[in-house]
């Protein structure tokens, strides 16, 4: 059985890249940077911390 654990959306504006992350544990949050690489790194770090500290189901 599959279970949705998070949703990640990337948007490109004229001057920045925005990532919107939604998860049950962390809620909805946004990350902004001038480069996609920086935004992706922020998202990866946040999700690693969230899921490493989450109790196993």
C-alpha positions in Angstrom: 0.0 0.0 0.0 1.3 3.5 -0.9 1.0 6.4 1.4 1.7 10.1 0.5 4.3 11.4 2.9 5.0 14.8 1.4 4.4 17.0 -1.6 7.0 19.2 -3.2 6.3 21.9 -5.8 8.9 23.9 -7.6 8.0 27.3 -9.2 10.3 29.6 -11.2 9.6 33.3 -11.0 11.4 36.1 -12.8 14.0 36.6 -10.1 13.8 33.5 -7.9 12.9 29.9 -7.6 10.3 28.9 -5.0 9.8 25.4 -3.5 6.6 24.6 -1.6 6.8 21.6 0.6 3.8 20.1 2.4 3.9 17.2 4.9 1.8 15.9 7.7 4.6 16.4 10.3 6.0 19.7 9.0 2.9 21.4 7.5 3.3 23.8 4.6 6.5 25.8 4.1 8.3 27.7 1.3 11.9 28.1 0.3 13.2 30.8 -2.0 16.5 31.4 -3.7 18.0 32.9 -6.8 19.1 29.4 -8.0 17.3 26.1 -8.3 20.3 24.3 -6.8 20.1 26.3 -3.6 16.3 25.7 -3.2 16.7 22.0 -3.9 19.5 21.8 -1.3 17.2 23.5 1.3 14.4 21.1 0.6 16.6 18.1 0.8 18.1 19.2 4.1 14.7 20.0 5.6 13.1 16.7 4.5 16.2 14.7 5.7 15.9 16.2 9.2 12.1 15.7 9.2 12.1 12.0 8.2 15.2 11.1 10.2 13.6 12.4 13.4 10.1 10.9 12.6 9.1 7.7 14.5 9.1 4.6 12.4 5.6 3.4 11.5 
